[in-house]
């Protein structure tokens, strides 16, 4: 028996989130069902973090114990042969027996994608949020710069467990534009529930003149109540979970 670490990619469109729930399709449920076909005897797949319904991933990390007596690459092939088309394993490697993808994570990185077009583009709608008129990139980056640092982000999200801390260290927040798409790349030690989607929505509101920079700063330094509005789940992707080298 050995512990394995895997990196998962999935299209979140047809999933009710990553975490197992009764009577609905989830990423955890699908992967656990696949592992059982490989004689997995465990009860819970360990995940690095929870993603909402409709959110995608290219870098979700999971771990499990399995009695696998073949090369590691064969395990990746076996999993991908059995998984549905909207989930894939990009990496399998042996891990320390006490490795936990959530508790050993140092930070996590998400990316949010936006396109600006007066009418919708059906080929982009599945993975992006259409915003029109086109946002000013300089204003967006000015807003993003305010987010970096250790703040109480309670106005932007809620803790995963009642009574949990809402203080997070947001390490970087950058906007860039490539081939007509706008990307928001954000990394933090951890994120609150709905935090990235609310951060994106708030920055777009600022560009649209619905709030100003001082109001954004106030929500960071003197949070009183949650900000209303969420960017659609479909534009968000978990791209990386960061660990120390020996993990």
BATOR-627197 format. One record per residue: x, z, y of N, C-alpha, C, O, CB in turn. Coordinates in steps of 0.02 Angstrom, whole numbers, padded with zeros to 5 digits, always signed. Glycine has a CB too. Example, Ala and Ser with C-alpha at 12.3 -4.5 7.8 and 13.67 -1.06 7.14 Angstrom:
<sites>
+00660+00390-00284+00615+00390-00225+00660+00390-00165+00712+00423-00166+00565+00452-00224+00642+00354-00112+00684+00357-00053+00645+00394+00002+00670+00402+00057+00704+00286-00030
</sites>
This chain:
<sites>
+00043+00000-00060+00000+00000+00000+00044+00000+00062+00092+00039+00067-00048+00062+00000+00029-00044+00109+00067-00048+00171+00020-00059+00229-00036-00083+00221+00120-00105+00168+00043-00041+00289+00004-00053+00350+00025-00119+00381+00085-00134+00387+00011+00005+00400-00024-00158+00401-00011-00223+00433-00041-00224+00503-00095-00198+00516-00039-00280+00390-00003-00255+00547-00026-00268+00616-00042-00342+00621-00003-00384+00601+00028-00246+00669-00100-00358+00649-00119-00428+00658-00139-00440+00731-00162-00394+00765-00176-00448+00610-00130-00501+00754-00155-00522+00820-00212-00570+00808-00206-00620+00773-00097-00555+00863-00269-00554+00839-00330-00593+00831-00346-00633+00893-00336-00611+00949-00388-00546+00814-00370-00694+00882-00399-00734+00935-00472-00747+00915-00487-00760+00857-00360-00802+00946-00516-00743+00965-00586-00758+00949-00624-00783+01010-00609-00766+01067-00621-00696+00921-00673-00825+00995-00721-00848+01045-00778-00798+01043-00813-00792+00993-00746-00922+01030-00787-00761+01098-00835-00707+01098-00907-00727+01106-00951-00684+01107-00818-00660+01151-00921-00792+01113-00988-00815+01130-01042-00790+01081-01095-00768+01103-00989-00890+01132-01028-00793+01017-01077-00775+00966-01068-00704+00939-01096-00687+00887-01074-00824+00910-01028-00663+00974-01016-00595+00952-01048-00545+01001-01049-00556+01061-00941-00581+00946-01074-00491+00973-01100-00436+01013-01043-00386+01026-01051-00325+01016-01160-00401+00978-00987-00411+01048-00929-00369+01061-00883-00364+01001-00896-00392+00948-00951-00301+01083-00829-00327+01012-00779-00321+00959-00794-00264+00911-00780-00269+00851-00710-00310+00989-00824-00210+00936-00833-00150+00895-00893-00156+00849-00946-00181+00868-00841-00089+00940-00885-00133+00787-00938-00137+00737-01002-00103+00761-01000-00047+00788-00915-00105+00671-01059-00137+00751-01125-00110+00766-01173-00130+00711-01161-00180+00676-01150-00135+00836-01225-00092+00703-01273-00107+00651-01315-00169+00668-01338-00178+00725-01319-00048+00640-01323-00211+00618-01371-00267+00621-01355-00321+00672-01398-00362+00688-01439-00241+00635-01293-00321+00699-01273-00375+00744-01203-00398+00724-01166-00362+00691-01275-00352+00819-01186-00458+00744-01121-00488+00725-01067-00464+00774-01074-00473+00835-01125-00566+00725-01015-00434+00749-00959-00411+00790-00893-00434+00759-00890-00452+00700-00960-00334+00796-00840-00434+00800-00775-00455+00776-00750-00407+00721-00726-00429+00669-00724-00457+00834-00756-00343+00733-00734-00294+00684-00771-00303+00618-00741-00301+00564-00744-00223+00710-00836-00312+00621-00875-00321+00561-00855-00383+00521-00850-00380+00460-00948-00325+00578-00843-00438+00556-00823-00500+00523-00755-00494+00490-00745-00517+00434-00823-00558+00574-00707-00463+00525-00640-00456+00496-00641-00407+00437-00608-00420+00387-00590-00431+00550-00679-00354+00443-00684-00307+00387-00715-00340+00325-00693-00329+00269-00725-00245+00407-00765-00380+00336-00797-00417+00281-00747-00464+00247-00747-00471+00186-00857-00457+00306-00704-00495+00287-00653-00540+00260-00601-00501+00221-00581-00522+00167-00620-00579+00317-00579-00444+00247-00530-00403+00212-00555-00379+00144-00517-00375+00096-00511-00343+00255-00619-00365+00140-00647-00342+00076-00640-00396+00022-00635-00380-00037-00720-00321+00083-00641-00458+00043-00632-00513-00005-00561-00515-00032-00546-00547-00082-00650-00580+00028-00515-00480+00003-00445-00474-00019-00432-00406-00051-00375-00384-00056-00397-00486+00041-00486-00373-00071-00482-00309-00106-00459-00253-00060-00427-00205-00083-00435-00314-00165-00476-00258+00003-00462-00203+00050-00506-00143+00033-00566-00150+00023-00475-00226+00123-00475-00085+00029-00511-00024+00010-00525+00022+00069-00552+00076+00060-00472+00013-00042-00507+00001+00129-00516+00043+00187-00588+00046+00211-00632+00012+00184-00472+00018+00243-00599+00086+00262-00667+00094+00289-00672+00070+00362-00726+00052+00384-00688+00166+00285-00616+00070+00398-00618+00052+00469-00557+00011+00489-00500+00033+00479-00623+00114+00513-00568-00047+00517-00515-00086+00548-00498-00055+00615-00543-00042+00655-00536-00161+00556-00434-00041+00627-00413-00012+00690-00402-00067+00742-00369-00117+00728-00348+00030+00681-00431-00058+00801-00425-00108+00854-00390-00078+00915-00394-00018+00928-00494-00134+00874-00356-00121+00953-00321-00098+01014-00369-00080+01069-00355-00037+01109-00273-00152+01038-00426-00113+01071-00474-00100+01124-00540-00134+01111-00545-00178+01068-00446-00121+01191-00589-00115+01149-00657-00142+01142-00667-00198+01192-00649-00191+01251-00710-00086+01153-00695-00254+01170-00716-00307+01216-00791-00313+01213-00822-00304+01161-00682-00374+01198-00821-00328+01271-00894-00334+01277-00920-00395+01241-00882-00440+01222-00915-00336+01350-00985-00396+01232-01018-00456+01207-01002-00515+01251-01008-00511+01312-01095-00446+01202-00981-00570+01221-00965-00631+01258-00895-00636+01284-00875-00690+01308-01010-00636+01314-00855-00582+01279-00785-00584+01302-00741-00611+01246-00753-00598+01188-00761-00513+01323-00691-00650+01266-00647-00683+01217-00581-00646+01210-00568-00598+01247-00635-00756+01239-00541-00668+01163-00474-00639+01155-00426-00690+01126-00445-00731+01084-00476-00576+01109-00365-00687+01149-00310-00722+01116-00258-00672+01091-00213-00690+01053-00277-00773+01164-00263-00609+01113-00212-00560+01096-00240-00492+01075-00207-00441+01086-00167-00550+01154-00299-00491+01045-00325-00427+01018-00281-00405+00959-00264-00446+00916-00399-00435+00996-00263-00342+00957-00220-00316+00904-00262-00271+00858-00302-00231+00881-00160-00277+00933-00251-00279+00793-00286-00238+00744-00236-00216+00690-00182-00245+00684-00345-00277+00711-00255-00165+00653-00212-00141+00599-00255-00116+00541-00311-00094+00550-00165-00084+00624-00226-00121+00481-00261-00099+00421-00209-00088+00366-00153-00113+00369-00314-00152+00399-00228-00049+00316-00187-00037+00257-00212-00081+00200-00272-00086+00188-00187+00038+00237-00165-00112+00165-00185-00158+00111-00131-00161+00057-00071-00160+00073-00199-00229+00139-00152-00163-00004-00105-00174-00060-00098-00249-00069-00137-00280-00106-00131-00138-00127-00048-00278-00036-00037-00350-00036+00032-00364-00066+00082-00342-00039-00042-00381+00037+00034-00399-00121+00097-00407-00158+00125-00478-00152+00158-00503-00198+00086-00391-00231+00112-00509-00095+00136-00576-00082+00170-00577-00014+00166-00528+00023+00078-00629-00086+00204-00632+00004+00235-00635+00071+00184-00626+00127+00125-00642+00120+00271-00703+00079+00209-00598+00183+00165-00584+00239+00131-00648+00265+00072-00646+00282+00204-00551+00296+00168-00703+00268+00138-00765+00291+00079-00787+00249+00032-00817+00274+00191-00820+00292+00082-00771+00185+00026-00787+00141-00037-00748+00160-00093-00772+00152+00045-00774+00068-00027-00687+00184-00084-00647+00205-00118-00678+00265-00179-00681+00269-00062-00575+00221-00079-00702+00313-00109-00737+00370-00149-00798+00347-00204-00809+00371-00054-00758+00421-00120-00837+00302-00155-00896+00276-00219-00877+00240-00270-00911+00248-00110-00936+00229-00216-00823+00201-00276-00802+00164-00331-00780+00211-00389-00797+00201-00258-00746+00115-00312-00742+00262-00362-00719+00310-00394-00778+00347-00455-00781+00354-00331-00671+00361-00354-00824+00370-00380-00881+00408-00423-00927+00365-00469-00960+00390-00324-00921+00439-00408-00930+00301-00449-00971+00255-00518-00941+00246-00566-00978+00231-00414-00977+00188-00525-00875+00255-00588-00841+00242-00627-00824+00305-00688-00815+00303-00575-00778+00204-00593-00821+00361-00627-00803+00424-00670-00861+00449-00654-00919+00435-00575-00784+00477-00723-00847+00487-00763-00901+00517-00724-00937+00571-00671-00914+00592-00829-00872+00546-00750-00994+00593-00713-01037+00639-00700-01006+00707-00654-01027+00742-00751-01100+00648-00739-00957+00727-00730-00928+00794-00684-00867+00794-00681-00831+00844-00796-00909+00823-00649-00855+00739-00599-00802+00736-00538-00828+00699-00545-00864+00649-00627-00738+00700-00478-00810+00722-00416-00831+00688-00363-00777+00696-00363-00739+00745-00390-00899+00716-00318-00774+00648-00261-00729+00650-00200-00769+00668-00181-00815+00631-00252-00691+00581-00167-00753+00723-00108-00791+00744-00043-00760+00719+00007-00794+00714-00106-00795+00820-00045-00695+00703+00016-00661+00681-00003-00605+00632-00051-00568+00643+00056-00632+00741+00037-00598+00579+00033-00540+00534+00103-00514+00525+00149-00553+00513+00000-00559+00465+00112-00449+00532+00177-00419+00519+00168-00348+00492+00119-00315+00507+00220-00420+00582+00218-00327+00453+00217-00258+00428+00227-00210+00486+00264-00224+00533+00272-00248+00374+00193-00153+00484+00196-00103+00537+00213-00035+00507+00206-00024+00447+00130-00101+00577+00234+00010+00551+00246+00079+00529+00181+00108+00503+00127+00090+00525+00274+00123+00587+00187+00153+00455+00127+00179+00422+00081+00219+00469+00022+00228+00455+00146+00223+00364+00109+00243+00525+00068+00280+00573+00050+00238+00634+00023+00265+00683+00105+00342+00595+00064+00173+00632+00049+00130+00690-00026+00129+00704-00066+00118+00658+00075+00059+00679-00044+00140+00767-00114+00135+00788-00117+00088+00848-00086+00102+00900-00144+00206+00806-00152+00032+00843-00151-00018+00897-00179+00006+00963-00160-00020+01016-00190-00078+00876-00222+00056+00962-00249+00082+01025-00205+00137+01054-00185+00133+01112-00319+00110+01014-00188+00187+01014-00153+00245+01040-00079+00231+01056-00049+00266+01096-00158+00302+00992-00050+00181+01024+00020+00164+01037+00029+00111+01091+00085+00093+01109+00053+00141+00973-00026+00084+01117-00022+00032+01168+00003+00062+01235-00020+00115+01256-00091-00002+01178+00049+00026+01266+00074+00047+01332+00031+00018+01388+00020+00051+01439+00146+00025+01341+00007-00043+01379-00034-00075+01430-00071-00134+01398-00057-00154+01341+00009-00099+01490-00119-00160+01436-00159-00217+01413-00165-00267+01469-00166-00249+01528-00229-00193+01389-00169-00331+01451-00174-00384+01501-00236-00426+01487-00249-00446+01430-00111-00429+01502-00274-00439+01540-00333-00482+01537-00324-00541+01584-00286-00538+01632-00398-00443+01553-00361-00594+01570-00364-00651+01616-00437-00670+01627-00476-00673+01580-00323-00711+01588-00454-00682+01690-00521-00706+01707-00515-00775+01737-00471-00789+01778-00557-00657+01756-00560-00821+01715-00556-00890+01737-00619-00910+01776-00675-00893+01758-00548-00937+01676-00606-00945+01831-00659-00968+01876-00648-01043+01889-00591-01065+01895-00660-00927+01942-00703-01080+01895-00697-01148+01921-00745-01156+01980-00798-01125+01982-00711-01201+01866-00726-01199+02027-00765-01209+02088-00789-01280+02091-00750-01327+02098-00724-01191+02150-00854-01288+02085-00885-01354+02085-00957-01346+02106-00990-01297+02086-00879-01389+02015-00983-01392+02145-01050-01384+02172-01103-01384+02116-01152-01348+02120-01065-01439+02222-01093-01425+02066-01138-01426+02008-01101-01403+01946-01039-01409+01943-01167-01498+01998-01136-01377+01898-01103-01349+01839-01073-01403+01795-01097-01460+01794-01153-01307+01799-01020-01384+01760-00986-01428+01712-00997-01400+01643-00967-01348+01626-00910-01435+01729-01038-01431+01601-01053-01404+01535-00991-01393+01491-00993-01351+01446-01101-01449+01499-00938-01430+01504-00878-01422+01462-00835-01362+01483-00789-01343+01447-00836-01485+01466-00851-01333+01541-00814-01274+01564-00856-01210+01560-00828-01155+01559-00791-01285+01635-00921-01216+01558-00965-01159+01565-00953-01105+01513-00965-01046+01527-01036-01182+01562-00931-01123+01453-00925-01075+01399-00870-01023+01411-00874-00967+01385-00911-01111+01334-00819-01042+01450-00761-00998+01458-00743-00982+01530-00691-00953+01543-00702-01029+01424-00786-01001+01577-00770-00990+01648-00833-00972+01686-00889-00980+01662-00737-01053+01678-00823-00946+01747-00878-00931+01793-00874-00981+01850-00822-00989+01881-00874-00857+01820-00929-01015+01863-00932-01063+01919-00946-01025+01983-00997-00990+01989-00985-01118+01906-00902-01033+02033-00911-01002+02098-00907-01057+02151-00858-01095+02153-00856-00947+02111-00957-01060+02193-00959-01111+02246-00990-01081+02309-01040-01046+02304-00999-01174+02223-00961-01094+02368-00902-01135+02384-00837-01106+02354-00834-01049+02332-00895-01141+02460-00786-01148+02355-00722-01128+02325-00692-01068+02363-00689-01069+02424-00672-01187+02327-00671-01016+02326-00642-00957+02358-00575-00972+02390-00538-01016+02367-00634-00900+02307-00559-00937+02443-00495-00941+02476-00444-00902+02436-00451-00841+02428-00498-00915+02550-00392-00935+02410-00344-00903+02366-00303-00849+02402-00286-00798+02372-00297-00954+02337-00288-00860+02465-00250-00810+02503-00290-00745+02511-00263-00690+02506-00230-00837+02572-00355-00753+02525-00398-00694+02532-00404-00658+02465-00403-00596+02463-00468-00714+02559-00411-00695+02411-00415-00665+02345-00353-00624+02329-00357-00569+02304-00426-00719+02291-00294-00652+02344-00232-00616+02329-00224-00555+02373-00198-00504+02351-00172-00662+02336-00245-00560+02435-00243-00501+02479-00286-00445+02450-00267-00386+02452-00267-00519+02550-00344-00463+02424-00388-00414+02393-00355-00385+02330-00357-00325+02318-00456-00445+02375-00326-00428+02289-00295-00406+02227-00237-00358+02240-00226-00312+02201-00270-00466+02187-00200-00370+02294-00143-00326+02310-00166-00254+02322-00128-00207+02310-00107-00352+02373-00227-00245+02347-00253-00178+02360-00265-00139+02295-00266-00077+02295-00318-00182+02400-00274-00175+02240-00293-00143+02177-00234-00112+02140-00243-00067+02099-00326-00193+02132-00174-00136+02155-00115-00115+02117-00098-00042+02133-00100-00021+02190-00054-00161+02133-00081-00005+02080-00062+00065+02088-00107+00111+02048-00151+00088+02011-00063+00084+02161-00096+00175+02056-00136+00225+02021-00195+00244+02066-00186+00269+02121-00094+00289+02003-00256+00231+02042-00316+00245+02080-00369+00274+02034-00366+00269+01973-00342+00181+02114-00418+00306+02065-00479+00324+02030-00525+00263+02033-00552+00247+02087-00513+00389+02061-00534+00229+01976-00573+00167+01975-00645+00179+01954-00678+00134+01927-00541+00117+01927-00671+00239+01967-00739+00255+01945-00792+00210+01978-00846+00202+01950-00755+00327+01960-00777+00181+02036-00824+00135+02067-00827+00069+02031-00873+00029+02041-00806+00124+02140-00778+00056+01988-00772-00009+01955-00786-00007+01880-00785-00059+01847-00703-00037+01967-00798+00052+01853-00810+00056+01781-00821+00128+01759-00816+00174+01799-00753+00026+01743-00836+00135+01696-00848+00202+01668-00802+00213+01608-00782+00165+01575-00923+00211+01648-00784+00276+01594-00741+00290+01536-00777+00275+01471-00839+00276+01468-00717+00363+01538-00739+00262+01419-00768+00246+01354-00804+00307+01324-00849+00299+01282-00714+00222+01306-00783+00367+01344-00813+00428+01318-00834+00472+01376-00800+00475+01427-00764+00465+01271-00891+00505+01369-00918+00549+01422-00866+00601+01442-00835+00633+01399-00983+00583+01399-00856+00607+01507-00808+00656+01532-00736+00632+01534-00692+00670+01554-00812+00716+01491-00723+00570+01514-00656+00543+01514-00632+00528+01584-00672+00519+01630-00652+00481+01471-00566+00526+01592-00537+00512+01658-00552+00441+01679-00554+00395+01638-00461+00524+01656-00561+00432+01744-00571+00365+01772-00510+00342+01813-00513+00291+01847-00633+00364+01816-00455+00380+01808-00393+00362+01842-00354+00314+01797-00344+00327+01738-00351+00424+01859-00333+00258+01826-00295+00208+01789-00236+00185+01832-00239+00186+01893-00340+00149+01768-00184+00163+01798-00126+00134+01831-00130+00058+01824-00116+00031+01771-00058+00161+01801-00150+00025+01878-00155-00048+01877-00086-00076+01896-00064-00069+01953-00211-00074+01926-00053-00107+01849+00017-00126+01854+00027-00190+01894+00073-00195+01934+00048-00133+01785-00016-00239+01882-00010-00302+01920-00079-00336+01923-00120-00328+01879+00042-00349+01886-00089-00375+01977-00151-00412+01987-00133-00475+02026-00115-00471+02085-00205-00368+02025-00139-00531+01995-00117-00594+02025-00169-00649+02016-00197-00657+01962-00050-00616+01995-00180-00687+02068-00221-00748+02065-00176-00809+02067-00126-00809+02103-00272-00750+02123-00192-00860+02029-00158-00924+02036-00207-00980+02018-00259-00968+01987-00095-00927+01991-00190-01040+02037-00233-01097+02027-00195-01153+01991-00140-01170+02011-00261-01123+02094-00225-01180+01938-00194-01233+01899-00247-01282+01876-00298-01262+01847-00155-01205+01838-00237-01346+01890-00282-01398+01867-00355-01384+01885-00401-01395+01844-00276-01407+01792-00366-01359+01945-00433-01348+01969-00466-01283+01947-00522-01269+01967-00475-01404+01947-00432-01244+01905-00458-01179+01883-00422-01123+01919-00362-01127+01933-00451-01172+01806-00459-01070+01933-00431-01010+01964-00423-00956+01910-00469-00945+01870-00475-00984+02023-00365-00924+01908-00351-00874+01858-00335-00808+01891-00296-00804+01939-00293-00897+01812-00366-00755+01866-00349-00687+01887-00317-00652+01828-00350-00638+01777-00413-00648+01912-00252-00636+01834-00214-00602+01781-00204-00530+01802-00176-00516+01856-00146-00637+01768-00225-00483+01760-00222-00413+01777-00198-00372+01718-00219-00382+01661-00291-00388+01801-00152-00325+01733-00124-00282+01682-00129-00209+01705-00116-00194+01763-00049-00300+01668-00149-00165+01659-00154-00094+01674-00137-00054+01612-00137-00081+01556-00224-00075+01700-00123+00010+01621-00110+00051+01562-00171+00055+01517-00165+00061+01457-00087+00122+01584-00230+00053+01547-00293+00051+01511-00347+00030+01561-00337+00032+01621-00310+00120+01477-00405+00010+01534-00459-00012+01577-00523+00028+01562-00534+00049+01505-00472-00087+01568-00564+00037+01613-00629+00067+01604-00678+00014+01579-00665-00046+01582-00654+00098+01670-00734+00038+01554-00787-00007+01531-00812-00049+01590-00833-00022+01641-00846+00034+01499-00811-00115+01583-00833-00163+01633-00786-00169+01693-00803-00201+01743-00901-00145+01657-00728-00137+01690-00684-00133+01749-00660-00202+01773-00664-00216+01833-00625-00090+01734-00635-00244+01728-00608-00308+01750-00663-00352+01779-00654-00384+01831-00573-00344+01692-00720-00354+01747-00775-00396+01771-00800-00373+01839-00820-00413+01881-00833-00396+01721-00800-00307+01851-00821-00282+01916-00768-00294+01970-00784-00308+02028-00838-00206+01912-00705-00290+01951-00651-00306+01999-00657-00378+02021-00650-00393+02081-00582-00293+01967-00669-00423+01974-00675-00494+01992-00736-00505+02036-00731-00539+02087-00681-00538+01928-00793-00477+02018-00854-00485+02057-00844-00460+02128-00866-00491+02176-00912-00448+02024-00810-00403+02135-00800-00373+02202-00755-00417+02245-00767-00425+02305-00770-00303+02195-00703-00445+02215-00658-00489+02253-00694-00553+02276-00683-00577+02331-00597-00508+02211-00737-00579+02233-00776-00638+02253-00825-00620+02310-00835-00660+02356-00815-00666+02192-00855-00561+02306-00899-00539+02361-00860-00535+02426-00887-00552+02479-00930-00471+02344-00798-00512+02423-00757-00507+02483-00744-00577+02513-00751-00587+02573-00690-00472+02468-00727-00624+02470-00714-00692+02493-00778-00722+02525-00775-00759+02573-00690-00737+02435-00835-00704+02497-00899-00732+02521-00926-00694+02582-00979-00711+02608-00950-00729+02465-00888-00643+02605-00908-00607+02665-00962-00554+02653-00991-00529+02702-00932-00655+02715-00976-00537+02591-01027-00487+02576-01001-00416+02584-01040-00370+02596-01054-00497+02505-00935-00407+02576-00902-00344+02592-00837-00360+02629-00817-00419+02631-00888-00301+02527-00805-00310+02658-00741-00323+02691-00686-00283+02657-00699-00243+02613-00745-00305+02767-00625-00295+02679-00566-00264+02647-00568-00188+02653-00547-00153+02607-00502-00291+02678-00593-00163+02708-00597-00090+02717-00645-00058+02667-00633-00003+02643-00618-00073+02788-00699-00093+02652-00746-00067+02602-00714-00066+02532-00725-00019+02493-00811-00110+02601-00674-00118+02517-00639-00118+02453-00591-00059+02449-00588-00025+02398-00601-00185+02445-00553-00047+02502-00506+00009+02502-00543+00075+02495-00519+00121+02461-00464+00009+02567-00600+00080+02526-00640+00142+02522-00662+00156+02451-00660+00213+02428-00701+00137+02568-00682+00104+02415-00702+00112+02345-00644+00135+02302-00655+00168+02251-00730+00047+02318-00583+00119+02321-00524+00139+02283-00503+00210+02299-00483+00248+02255-00466+00092+02296-00507+00229+02362-00480+00294+02384-00533+00349+02389-00517+00408+02384-00446+00286+02450-00596+00329+02398-00650+00379+02404-00711+00354+02366-00764+00344+02397-00667+00394+02478-00705+00344+02300-00762+00316+02262-00822+00363+02263-00815+00422+02245-00741+00301+02190-00879+00337+02283-00939+00378+02286-00990+00358+02233-01023+00400+02202-00971+00374+02355-00997+00293+02223-01045+00268+02174-01021+00201+02148-00982+00167+02181-01117+00262+02205-01044+00181+02088-01022+00117+02060-01041+00058+02103-01096+00056+02131-01050+00108+01990-00997+00009+02107-01011-00053+02141-01059-00094+02098-01049-00099+02037-00946-00093+02157-01109-00124+02129-01156-00165+02092-01128-00235+02081-01093-00262+02125-01224-00168+02128-01144-00265+02024-01124-00334+02011-01068-00339+01960-01019-00302+01963-01103-00367+02074-01077-00385+01914-01027-00398+01862-01014-00473+01858-01062-00512+01857-01049-00370+01793-00951-00493+01855-00936-00563+01839-00957-00576+01767-00953-00530+01725-00860-00579+01850-00981-00636+01751-01004-00650+01683-00949-00638+01630-00890-00650+01642-01028-00722+01678-00971-00614+01572-00924-00598+01518-00885-00660+01495-00827-00654+01475-00961-00568+01459-00916-00718+01498-00886-00778+01469-00819-00798+01501-00780-00835+01471-00934-00835+01473-00806-00775+01563-00743-00794+01596-00684-00750+01578-00628-00763+01599-00753-00792+01669-00696-00697+01539-00645-00647+01527-00613-00654+01458-00647-00665+01408-00674-00578+01534-00546-00647+01456-00509-00650+01393-00457-00594+01391-00419-00585+01439-00475-00719+01385-00455-00558+01335-00400-00510+01322-00341-00551+01297-00345-00581+01243-00422-00455+01270-00286-00552+01335-00231-00597+01317-00171-00562+01286-00133-00593+01250-00209-00633+01378-00163-00497+01298-00104-00464+01271-00112-00389+01270-00143-00360+01315-00041-00483+01312-00084-00357+01219-00078-00285+01216-00004-00271+01207+00028-00299+01162-00122-00253+01157+00024-00227+01249+00096-00217+01252+00115-00152+01217+00082-00100+01225+00120-00217+01325+00170-00156+01178+00196-00097+01141+00270-00092+01150+00303-00138+01175+00179-00103+01065+00297-00034+01131+00370-00028+01127+00395-00075+01072+00357-00094+01027+00391+00045+01113+00458-00093+01074+00485-00142+01028+00477-00123+00955+00465-00166+00913+00558-00153+01043+00482-00059+00940+00478-00038+00870+00406-00035+00845+00394-00019+00787+00510+00030+00861+00358-00050+00888+00287-00055+00866+00265-00127+00861+00208-00140+00843+00242-00017+00915
</sites>
